[in-house]
């Protein structure tokens, strides 16, 4: 591979830090995020409370300007007090 591990690791760190908030179902904004990077894997986690919604149908990860970086259609009922979500991103060289 032409891209060395340190660059992949740094790119993963950028991904984790670039995600500043989450928008649930188009209107619920969550800013309490946990972020971690281990090598070339970045992860972002957060909780959705039952008082916020009874079902999660759309998840958008946003940058600091509020621009959607990812969007996912899902169907996750919030039957407990809260549901924890975690997104993992593996940064690797393409072929």
C-alpha positions in Angstrom: 0.0 0.0 0.0 1.1 3.5 -0.7 -0.7 5.1 2.2 1.1 4.4 5.5 -0.7 3.7 8.8 0.0 7.0 10.4 -2.0 8.8 7.8 -4.9 6.4 8.1 -4.8 6.9 11.9 -4.8 10.7 11.5 -7.7 10.5 9.0 -9.7 8.4 11.5 -9.1 11.0 14.1 -10.3 13.8 11.8 -13.5 11.8 11.1 -14.3 11.4 14.8 -13.7 15.1 15.5 -15.6 16.4 12.4 -18.8 14.9 13.7 -20.2 17.5 16.1 -23.8 16.5 16.5 -26.6 14.1 15.5 -30.0 14.9 14.1 -32.7 12.3 14.8 -35.9 12.1 12.8 -35.1 15.4 11.1 -35.5 17.6 14.2 -34.0 16.2 17.4 -30.5 17.5 17.9 -28.0 15.6 20.1 -24.7 17.2 21.0 -23.6 14.9 23.9 -21.4 12.6 21.9 -18.6 10.2 22.9 -15.8 10.0 20.4 -12.9 7.6 20.2 -10.2 6.6 17.8 -8.2 3.4 17.9 -5.7 3.2 15.1 -7.6 3.7 11.8 -11.0 3.2 13.4 -13.1 6.1 14.6 -16.3 5.8 16.5 -19.0 8.1 17.7 -21.7 7.2 20.2 -24.7 8.9 21.8 -28.0 8.1 23.5 -31.6 8.7 22.3 -34.0 9.1 25.2 -37.6 7.7 25.1 -38.8 11.2 26.1 -37.3 12.5 22.8 -39.0 10.0 20.5 -40.7 6.6 20.6 -38.9 5.5 17.4 -35.8 6.5 15.5 -36.4 6.5 11.8 -33.6 8.7 10.5 -30.1 9.4 11.8 -27.9 12.1 10.4 -24.4 12.8 11.6 -23.6 16.5 11.3 -20.5 18.7 11.2 -20.1 22.0 13.1 -22.0 23.9 10.5 -25.0 21.5 10.7 -24.2 20.0 7.3 -25.2 16.3 7.1 -22.1 14.1 6.6 -24.1 10.8 6.7 -27.8 9.9 6.7 -29.4 6.6 7.4 -33.0 5.4 7.3 -33.6 3.1 10.3 -36.4 1.6 12.3 -35.4 1.4 16.0 -38.1 1.6 18.7 -37.1 3.3 21.9 -38.8 1.0 24.3 -36.3 1.5 27.2 -35.5 4.8 29.0 -32.7 5.3 26.4 -31.2 3.5 23.4 -27.4 3.8 22.8 -26.1 4.2 19.3 -22.5 3.8 18.1 -21.2 4.4 14.6 -17.8 3.0 13.6 -15.7 4.2 10.6 -12.8 2.2 9.3 -10.4 4.4 7.3 -8.4 2.3 4.8 -6.8 2.6 1.4 -8.9 1.7 -1.5 -7.9 -0.7 -4.2 
